[in-house]
């Protein structure tokens, strides 16, 4: 058996000592690799948080859409009389622009006297539903707003919210996101 002895003698130290330690260049390369890895991990974590927040807002918006459509199905008389269309202006409904529209939830239902007709009661219930729904949307989402429009026999229910997004160039900016659903009652 051959045994290799590594000895550090005065005449042969330069070759042997290099094998034992790292050079400054190797240390700098290792630090660069670790730094790049950590930067990428942090970037992925930030993206993950942003996408999770977007998914959460979409989920909330879909829940709000389901909530008002359930109310519309319950109060079909008011829905058939277009009492659930919001906002009242047809031009605002057909081209909703949350950026330029000061959206506020509808006012609470008007009081109905003892001699109300069934249609008046249905309309008052629709006004109350819209008020409650609008307040929920505004409270649940950042600058949340909702629109209900009629498209043929269906209703288009849309929910908008302000979302801080990052562009491809890395600069942060704000934009509105929306979820819309066509609903048949």
Secondary structure, DSSP 8 states (H G I E B T S, - for coil): ---------TTSHHHHHHHHS--HHHHHHHHHHHHHHHHHHHHHHHHHHHHHHHHHHHHHHHHHHHHHHHHHHHTHHHHHTTTT-BSS-HHHHHT--TTT-------------TT--HHHHHHHHHHHHHHHHHHHHHHHSTT-EEEEEEETTEEEEEEEEEEEEE-TTS-EEEEEEEEEEEE--
